[in-house]
Amino acid sequence: MTKNIFINGWNIKVFNKVESTMSEIKKYPQLINNAYFGVLSDQQTRGVGRNGNKWESPKGNFYFSFIINPNNR
């Protein structure tokens, strides 16, 4: 299930489960140009962090990737 939230200039897509919030955010190139865009999920099955580190992120927390585009603020 995907839900869209618009709050204080942010466009946030909310998911129950994704492989990775960062890989999910890349699926929306048309939204990356927005000033504030993010992806939020309850669970990641193939999360990717700094330096390519990988981990699973179990349900019970929230996981968020975001882009702030300074050219559109």
C-alpha positions as CSV (number, residue, x, y, z in Angstrom):
1,M,0.0,0.0,0.0
2,T,1.3,3.5,-0.9
3,K,0.0,6.7,0.6
4,N,1.0,10.2,-0.3
5,I,1.4,12.9,2.4
6,F,1.8,16.5,1.7
7,I,2.9,18.6,4.7
8,N,4.8,21.9,4.9
9,G,6.1,21.7,1.4
10,W,7.2,18.0,1.7
11,N,5.9,15.4,-0.7
12,I,6.3,12.1,1.1
13,K,5.4,8.6,-0.2
14,V,4.6,6.2,2.6
15,F,4.9,2.4,2.2
16,N,4.3,-0.6,4.5
17,K,7.4,-2.5,3.1
18,V,10.1,-1.7,0.5
19,E,13.4,-3.3,-0.4
20,S,15.1,0.0,0.3
21,T,13.8,3.5,0.8
22,M,16.8,4.9,-1.2
23,S,16.1,2.5,-4.2
24,E,12.4,3.4,-3.9
25,I,13.1,7.2,-4.1
26,K,15.0,6.7,-7.3
27,K,11.8,5.3,-9.0
28,Y,10.3,8.8,-8.9
29,P,12.7,11.0,-11.0
30,Q,9.9,13.5,-11.7
31,L,9.5,14.1,-7.9
32,I,13.2,14.4,-7.2
33,N,13.1,17.9,-8.7
34,N,10.6,19.0,-6.0
35,A,12.1,21.1,-3.3
36,Y,11.4,18.4,-0.6
37,F,10.7,14.8,-1.4
38,G,10.9,11.7,0.8
39,V,10.1,8.0,1.1
40,L,9.0,6.5,4.4
41,S,8.5,2.8,5.2
42,D,7.7,0.6,8.2
43,Q,10.1,-2.0,6.9
44,Q,13.0,-2.5,4.6
45,T,14.0,-5.9,3.3
46,R,17.3,-4.9,1.6
47,G,18.3,-1.6,3.1
48,V,21.4,0.2,1.8
49,G,23.5,2.6,3.9
50,R,26.7,4.5,3.7
51,N,29.5,2.9,1.7
52,G,27.1,0.3,0.4
53,N,26.5,-1.4,3.7
54,K,23.4,-3.6,3.6
55,W,21.0,-4.6,6.3
56,E,17.4,-5.7,7.0
57,S,15.2,-3.3,8.8
58,P,12.5,-5.1,10.7
59,K,9.0,-3.8,11.2
60,G,8.6,-1.7,14.4
61,N,10.6,1.4,13.4
62,F,10.4,3.8,10.5
63,Y,12.9,4.2,7.7
64,F,13.2,7.4,5.7
65,S,15.2,8.6,2.7
66,F,14.8,12.2,1.6
67,I,16.0,14.7,-1.0
68,I,16.2,18.5,-0.5
69,N,16.7,20.2,-3.8
70,P,18.2,23.7,-3.0
71,N,17.4,24.9,-6.6
72,N,13.7,24.7,-6.0
73,R,13.4,26.1,-2.5
